[in-house]
Amino acid sequence: MDELQLRRSVAEILEVSPDELNETAELDSFATYDSTASLSLMVCLSDLSGCNFELRTLQKLRTYGDIVRLMEQGSGNG
């Protein structure tokens, strides 16, 4: 997994600088993190990983670090 590409992609969805995304950055602290961003994130993560992520899996994500760990696992259903 290319973490830099992941960081840039998530930052683009959240409309923030990639520098604002660290391990503990709370997703819901970003004003643009809403249902549309959540769906965009689901598509983005699926495209980057080649895995199909279930919405219920993504609903458990709270921080950027959670996203990184999910992508390292390589499965959206774990």
C-alpha positions, -999 to +999 in steps of 0.1 A: +000+000+000+013+034-009+005+054+023+014+088+006-012+081-022-037+071+005-031+102+025-034+124-006-066+107-016-083+110+018-072+146+021-087+154-013-120+138-002-120+158+031-108+189+013-078+194+037-041+194+034-025+159+036-004+174+065-036+176+086-039+138+085-020+120+112-027+087+130-050+103+156-069+127+133-106+122+140-126+120+108-157+137+122-135+167+133-134+177+096-163+199+085-165+181+052-168+146+066-204+137+059-224+109+042-211+120+008-175+120+020-181+086+036-193+072+003-164+088-016-141+073+009-156+038+004-151+041-034-116+055-030-105+027-005-120+001-027-101+014-058-068+017-040-070-017-024-089-037-050-112-049-022-149-043-018-155-026+015-189-029+032-205+003+045-207-012+080-169-016+080-164+020+070-188+032+096-165+019+123-136+041+111-130+070+135-095+082+128-071+084+098-051+057+116-081+034+114-081+039+076-044+031+074-048-001+095-078-012+074-058-008+042-029-027+057-052-056+065-062-057+028-098-067+035-129-046+041-147-073+059-122-080+087 
